[in-house]
């Protein structure tokens, strides 16, 4: 089931990127390694709501990589709708709703920084059936204050800068089955 969700998310991401970027420059970029979509590491969480929240978070991160504030609003709203079902995620839910109501990409990315910290803490406590998630960090995000995010692959796709600094960052931690 998660593999189907993962495939659908990856396909949707690629289709969205291609349809929203029809310029010659974007077409040339698609052919380069700098914008290929990395193959995610399959992960499954034991709690269905946590698993869905993680998949929705990844989608949110991916649309921020694409610098699409409108899609980020929708993705944040979906995430908030799932987080509200998870005990102890009141702050994360509020941040996701705040992000959904924010139209500015730069403000969405600021909220994403705080949301990511909350969700990293939450996902460190969940039971993982299989696979790993990766805590990534960019020291340049937030005007040099840095920013963390979660990813399902080790390859860096920076949600704070998109194409400007797509590969800025490093894997700081791996969260795996205990």
C-alpha positions in Angstrom: 0.0 0.0 0.0 2.8 2.4 0.9 4.7 1.6 -2.3 1.6 2.6 -4.2 1.3 5.9 -2.3 5.0 6.5 -2.8 4.8 5.8 -6.6 1.7 8.0 -6.9 3.4 10.8 -5.0 6.6 10.6 -7.1 4.5 10.5 -10.3 2.5 13.5 -9.2 5.6 15.4 -8.3 7.2 14.7 -11.7 4.0 15.5 -13.6 3.5 18.7 -11.7 7.1 19.9 -12.2 6.9 19.2 -16.0 3.5 20.8 -16.5 4.4 23.9 -14.4 7.7 24.6 -16.0 7.4 24.6 -19.8 10.3 27.0 -20.6 13.3 25.9 -22.5 15.5 26.4 -19.5 13.3 24.1 -17.4 13.2 21.5 -20.2 17.0 21.5 -20.3 17.1 21.2 -16.5 14.9 18.1 -16.6 17.6 16.4 -18.6 20.3 17.1 -16.1 21.1 15.3 -12.9 20.3 18.5 -10.8 16.6 18.1 -11.0 16.0 14.4 -11.3 13.7 13.0 -8.6 15.7 10.7 -6.3 14.4 7.2 -5.6 13.0 7.3 -2.1 13.8 4.6 0.4 10.6 2.7 1.2 9.5 3.3 4.7 6.5 2.1 6.6 5.3 3.3 10.0 3.2 1.1 12.2 0.6 3.8 12.9 -1.5 4.5 9.8 -2.0 8.2 10.7 1.7 8.7 11.3 2.5 7.0 8.1 0.1 9.2 6.1 1.4 12.3 7.9 4.9 11.4 6.9 3.9 10.8 3.3 2.0 14.2 3.3 5.0 15.9 4.8 7.3 14.5 2.1 4.8 15.9 -0.5 4.9 19.3 1.2 8.7 19.2 1.2 8.8 18.3 -2.5 6.5 21.2 -3.5 8.7 23.6 -1.6 11.6 22.2 -3.5 9.7 23.1 -6.6 9.0 26.6 -5.1 5.3 26.2 -5.6 3.5 28.2 -2.9 0.0 27.3 -4.1 0.7 23.6 -4.0 2.4 24.0 -0.6 -0.8 25.5 0.7 -2.8 22.5 -0.3 -0.2 20.0 0.9 0.0 21.8 4.3 -3.8 21.7 4.6 -3.8 17.9 3.9 -1.0 17.4 6.4 -2.9 19.4 9.1 -6.0 17.3 8.5 -4.0 14.2 9.3 -1.9 15.6 12.2 -5.1 16.6 14.0 -5.8 12.8 14.4 -2.4 12.2 16.1 -2.3 12.7 19.8 0.3 15.2 20.9 0.5 17.0 17.6 -1.5 20.1 18.4 1.4 22.5 17.7 2.3 20.8 14.5 -1.3 20.9 13.4 -1.5 24.6 14.0 1.7 25.2 12.1 0.5 23.2 9.2 -2.8 25.2 9.1 -0.8 28.4 9.4 1.2 27.4 6.4 -1.9 26.4 4.5 -3.3 29.9 5.0 0.0 31.6 4.0 0.5 32.6 0.3 4.1 33.8 0.5 6.7 31.2 -0.3 9.3 32.8 1.9 6.9 32.8 4.9 5.8 29.2 4.2 9.5 28.2 4.3 9.9 29.9 7.7 6.9 28.0 9.1 8.2 24.8 7.5 11.4 25.2 9.5 9.5 25.1 12.8 7.1 22.5 11.6 10.0 20.3 10.5 11.6 20.5 14.0 8.3 19.5 15.6 7.8 16.6 13.2 11.3 15.3 13.4 10.8 15.0 17.2 7.5 13.3 16.6 8.8 10.8 14.0 11.7 9.9 16.2 9.2 8.4 18.6 7.0 6.5 16.2 7.4 2.8 15.5 8.9 2.1 12.1 8.0 -1.3 10.5 10.6 -1.0 7.8 12.9 1.5 6.0 14.5 4.7 7.1 13.9 8.5 7.1 16.7 11.0 6.9 17.1 14.2 8.9 18.7 16.7 6.5 20.2 20.1 7.3 21.1 23.2 5.3 23.3 25.7 7.2 22.4 28.5 4.7 18.6 28.3 5.2 16.8 31.1 7.1 19.5 33.7 6.4 22.2 31.5 7.8 20.2 30.3 10.8 20.0 26.9 9.3 17.0 24.6 8.7 16.3 20.9 9.1 13.8 18.7 7.2 13.0 15.1 6.7 13.5 13.1 3.5 13.1 9.6 2.3 16.4 9.6 0.5 19.9 10.6 1.3 20.2 12.8 -1.8 19.7 16.4 -0.9 16.8 18.3 -2.3 16.7 21.6 -0.4 13.1 22.8 0.3 14.4 26.2 1.5 15.9 27.3 -1.8 14.6 25.1 -4.6 16.6 25.5 -7.7 18.8 28.3 -6.3 20.6 25.9 -3.9 19.0 22.5 -4.7 21.8 20.4 -3.3 22.8 22.6 -0.3 22.7 20.5 2.8 23.7 17.2 4.4 22.2 14.2 6.1 22.6 14.7 9.9 20.7 11.6 11.2 19.0 8.5 10.1 15.8 7.4 11.8 15.2 3.7 11.4 13.4 0.7 13.0 14.4 0.3 16.6 
